[in-house]
Amino acid sequence: MSKLSGKVAVVTGALKSIGASIAEHLAAEGASVVVNYARSRSGTDVLVKRITEKGGKTIESGHHHE
């Protein structure tokens, strides 16, 4: 069993380099990672794909501001 299995991690700024790396590492340890977006849905999709391709779990949250 992974160290963070059953836990949920919220990483602010996860679409940037350091935040994305933290989100990916937490997912690799078994946490479900909340990926929030305010502007960049496409950036969110890229991060979600990287996490899920490695077997991680994500929870998407956000909306686009006009």
N, CA and C atoms as an extended XYZ file, in Angstrom:
198
Properties=species:S:1:pos:R:3:atomname:S:1:resname:S:1:resid:I:1 pbc="F F F"
N         0.850       -1.176        0.000 N   MET     1
C         0.000        0.000        0.000 CA  MET     1
C         0.894        1.236        0.000 C   MET     1
N         0.514        2.216       -0.785 N   SER     2
C         1.271        3.453       -0.875 CA  SER     2
C         1.099        4.299        0.382 C   SER     2
N         2.101        5.103        0.631 N   LYS     3
C         2.138        5.925        1.831 CA  LYS     3
C         0.934        6.861        1.946 C   LYS     3
N         0.460        7.406        0.823 N   LEU     4
C        -0.635        8.383        0.860 CA  LEU     4
C        -1.953        7.838        0.303 C   LEU     4
N        -2.055        6.535        0.199 N   SER     5
C        -3.276        5.918       -0.311 CA  SER     5
C        -4.480        6.336        0.524 C   SER     5
N        -5.547        6.750       -0.155 N   GLY     6
C        -6.756        7.171        0.533 CA  GLY     6
C        -6.756        8.629        0.961 C   GLY     6
N        -5.660        9.325        0.709 N   LYS     7
C        -5.552       10.747        1.069 CA  LYS     7
C        -5.807       11.612       -0.163 C   LYS     7
N        -6.216       12.852        0.077 N   VAL     8
C        -6.426       13.822       -0.996 CA  VAL     8
C        -5.453       14.969       -0.793 C   VAL     8
N        -4.737       15.342       -1.842 N   ALA     9
C        -3.775       16.445       -1.782 CA  ALA     9
C        -4.262       17.598       -2.647 C   ALA     9
N        -4.212       18.805       -2.095 N   VAL    10
C        -4.540       20.015       -2.847 CA  VAL    10
C        -3.238       20.784       -3.020 C   VAL    10
N        -2.825       20.962       -4.262 N   VAL    11
C        -1.580       21.664       -4.549 CA  VAL    11
C        -1.924       22.928       -5.326 C   VAL    11
N        -1.691       24.076       -4.706 N   THR    12
C        -1.943       25.325       -5.420 CA  THR    12
C        -0.782       25.576       -6.374 C   THR    12
N        -1.080       26.144       -7.516 N   GLY    13
C        -0.040       26.411       -8.506 CA  GLY    13
C         0.483       25.153       -9.167 C   GLY    13
N        -0.340       24.119       -9.245 N   ALA    14
C         0.116       22.829       -9.762 CA  ALA    14
C         0.396       22.833      -11.259 C   ALA    14
N         0.002       23.863      -11.964 N   LEU    15
C         0.278       23.895      -13.400 CA  LEU    15
C         1.655       24.461      -13.703 C   LEU    15
N         2.321       25.012      -12.724 N   LYS    16
C         3.680       25.533      -12.903 CA  LYS    16
C         4.679       24.433      -12.573 C   LYS    16
N         5.930       24.648      -12.861 N   SER    17
C         6.938       23.590      -12.772 CA  SER    17
C         7.068       22.953      -11.388 C   SER    17
N         7.261       23.739      -10.348 N   ILE    18
C         7.439       23.164       -9.015 CA  ILE    18
C         6.142       22.534       -8.522 C   ILE    18
N         5.028       23.243       -8.685 N   GLY    19
C         3.736       22.707       -8.260 CA  GLY    19
C         3.373       21.438       -9.005 C   GLY    19
N         3.653       21.396      -10.299 N   ALA    20
C         3.354       20.206      -11.104 CA  ALA    20
C         4.182       19.022      -10.618 C   ALA    20
N         5.437       19.270      -10.319 N   SER    21
C         6.304       18.204       -9.825 CA  SER    21
C         5.808       17.676       -8.478 C   SER    21
N         5.412       18.577       -7.603 N   ILE    22
C         4.872       18.170       -6.301 CA  ILE    22
C         3.604       17.343       -6.487 C   ILE    22
N         2.710       17.804       -7.363 N   ALA    23
C         1.461       17.080       -7.622 CA  ALA    23
C         1.750       15.677       -8.147 C   ALA    23
N         2.690       15.564       -9.071 N   GLU    24
C         3.039       14.258       -9.624 CA  GLU    24
C         3.653       13.339       -8.567 C   GLU    24
N         4.500       13.868       -7.703 N   HIS    25
C         5.105       13.058       -6.647 CA  HIS    25
C         4.058       12.593       -5.630 C   HIS    25
N         3.144       13.477       -5.265 N   LEU    26
C         2.087       13.085       -4.321 CA  LEU    26
C         1.206       11.990       -4.924 C   LEU    26
N         0.891       12.123       -6.212 N   ALA    27
C         0.087       11.100       -6.883 CA  ALA    27
C         0.836        9.776       -6.930 C   ALA    27
N         2.135        9.833       -7.168 N   ALA    28
C         2.943        8.609       -7.208 CA  ALA    28
C         2.968        7.906       -5.852 C   ALA    28
N         2.792        8.663       -4.788 N   GLU    29
C         2.757        8.079       -3.440 CA  GLU    29
C         1.347        7.617       -3.051 C   GLU    29
N         0.387        7.769       -3.976 N   GLY    30
C        -0.944        7.227       -3.744 CA  GLY    30
C        -2.043        8.227       -3.456 C   GLY    30
N        -1.717        9.511       -3.329 N   ALA    31
C        -2.745       10.521       -3.049 CA  ALA    31
C        -3.566       10.823       -4.301 C   ALA    31
N        -4.828       11.129       -4.109 N   SER    32
C        -5.635       11.705       -5.183 CA  SER    32
C        -5.340       13.202       -5.156 C   SER    32
N        -4.959       13.740       -6.303 N   VAL    33
C        -4.513       15.131       -6.357 CA  VAL    33
C        -5.590       16.003       -6.983 C   VAL    33
N        -5.962       17.063       -6.266 N   VAL    34
C        -6.911       18.041       -6.801 CA  VAL    34
C        -6.142       18.948       -7.749 C   VAL    34
N        -6.574       18.993       -8.999 N   VAL    35
C        -5.966       19.853      -10.004 CA  VAL    35
C        -6.979       20.938      -10.332 C   VAL    35
N        -6.687       22.144       -9.888 N   ASN    36
C        -7.596       23.275      -10.054 CA  ASN    36
C        -7.131       24.157      -11.203 C   ASN    36
N        -8.071       24.678      -11.961 N   TYR    37
C        -7.712       25.618      -13.019 CA  TYR    37
C        -8.635       26.817      -12.979 C   TYR    37
N        -8.066       27.981      -13.234 N   ALA    38
C        -8.853       29.207      -13.323 CA  ALA    38
C        -8.864       29.714      -14.758 C   ALA    38
N        -7.781       29.494      -15.483 N   ARG    39
C        -7.675       29.990      -16.851 CA  ARG    39
C        -7.328       28.913      -17.868 C   ARG    39
N        -6.430       28.025      -17.539 N   SER    40
C        -5.862       27.119      -18.532 CA  SER    40
C        -6.391       25.694      -18.407 C   SER    40
N        -7.471       25.418      -19.076 N   ARG    41
C        -8.004       24.055      -19.093 CA  ARG    41
C        -7.030       23.125      -19.810 C   ARG    41
N        -6.392       23.611      -20.875 N   SER    42
C        -5.465       22.756      -21.623 CA  SER    42
C        -4.249       22.388      -20.771 C   SER    42
N        -3.750       23.333      -19.970 N   GLY    43
C        -2.642       23.037      -19.069 CA  GLY    43
C        -3.035       21.998      -18.036 C   GLY    43
N        -4.255       22.094      -17.564 N   THR    44
C        -4.776       21.118      -16.601 CA  THR    44
C        -4.835       19.738      -17.239 C   THR    44
N        -5.318       19.683      -18.466 N   ASP    45
C        -5.419       18.402      -19.167 CA  ASP    45
C        -4.063       17.722      -19.311 C   ASP    45
N        -3.026       18.509      -19.581 N   VAL    46
C        -1.678       17.946      -19.728 CA  VAL    46
C        -1.208       17.333      -18.412 C   VAL    46
N        -1.381       18.055      -17.313 N   LEU    47
C        -0.962       17.546      -16.005 CA  LEU    47
C        -1.765       16.308      -15.616 C   LEU    47
N        -3.068       16.351      -15.807 N   VAL    48
C        -3.923       15.201      -15.483 CA  VAL    48
C        -3.469       13.981      -16.277 C   VAL    48
N        -3.165       14.169      -17.539 N   LYS    49
C        -2.716       13.051      -18.386 CA  LYS    49
C        -1.406       12.461      -17.863 C   LYS    49
N        -0.453       13.324      -17.496 N   ARG    50
C         0.831       12.836      -16.972 CA  ARG    50
C         0.628       12.025      -15.695 C   ARG    50
N        -0.253       12.498      -14.828 N   ILE    51
C        -0.503       11.796      -13.565 CA  ILE    51
C        -1.218       10.471      -13.805 C   ILE    51
N        -2.281       10.497      -14.601 N   THR    52
C        -3.075        9.282      -14.795 CA  THR    52
C        -2.348        8.226      -15.624 C   THR    52
N        -1.468        8.647      -16.532 N   GLU    53
C        -0.698        7.671      -17.311 CA  GLU    53
C         0.224        6.849      -16.421 C   GLU    53
N         0.588        7.404      -15.271 N   LYS    54
C         1.453        6.699      -14.326 CA  LYS    54
C         0.639        5.980      -13.248 C   LYS    54
N        -0.689        5.935      -13.433 N   GLY    55
C        -1.550        5.231      -12.493 CA  GLY    55
C        -2.084        6.084      -11.357 C   GLY    55
N        -1.802        7.387      -11.371 N   GLY    56
C        -2.282        8.281      -10.321 CA  GLY    56
C        -3.734        8.674      -10.514 C   GLY    56
N        -4.299        9.262       -9.471 N   LYS    57
C        -5.692        9.699       -9.512 CA  LYS    57
C        -5.749       11.219       -9.358 C   LYS    57
N        -6.668       11.833      -10.084 N   THR    58
C        -6.842       13.283       -9.993 CA  THR    58
C        -8.305       13.622       -9.768 C   THR    58
N        -8.512       14.803       -9.223 N   ILE    59
C        -9.846       15.377       -9.068 CA  ILE    59
C        -9.753       16.762       -9.677 C   ILE    59
N       -10.486       16.991      -10.755 N   GLU    60
C       -10.421       18.286      -11.426 CA  GLU    60
C       -11.426       19.257      -10.826 C   GLU    60
N       -11.015       20.501      -10.726 N   SER    61
C       -11.852       21.534      -10.172 CA  SER    61
C       -11.508       22.863      -10.832 C   SER    61
N       -12.506       23.672      -11.106 N   GLY    62
C       -12.199       25.001      -11.620 CA  GLY    62
C       -13.210       25.503      -12.621 C   GLY    62
N       -12.915       26.689      -13.093 N   HIS    63
C       -13.751       27.308      -14.092 CA  HIS    63
C       -12.929       28.357      -14.830 C   HIS    63
N       -13.421       28.732      -15.991 N   HIS    64
C       -12.732       29.710      -16.820 CA  HIS    64
C       -13.354       31.084      -16.603 C   HIS    64
N       -12.516       32.064      -16.308 N   HIS    65
C       -12.983       33.445      -16.151 CA  HIS    65
C       -12.992       34.129      -17.510 C   HIS    65
N       -14.063       34.761      -17.848 N   GLU    66
C       -14.153       35.492      -19.123 CA  GLU    66
C       -13.719       36.908      -18.941 C   GLU    66
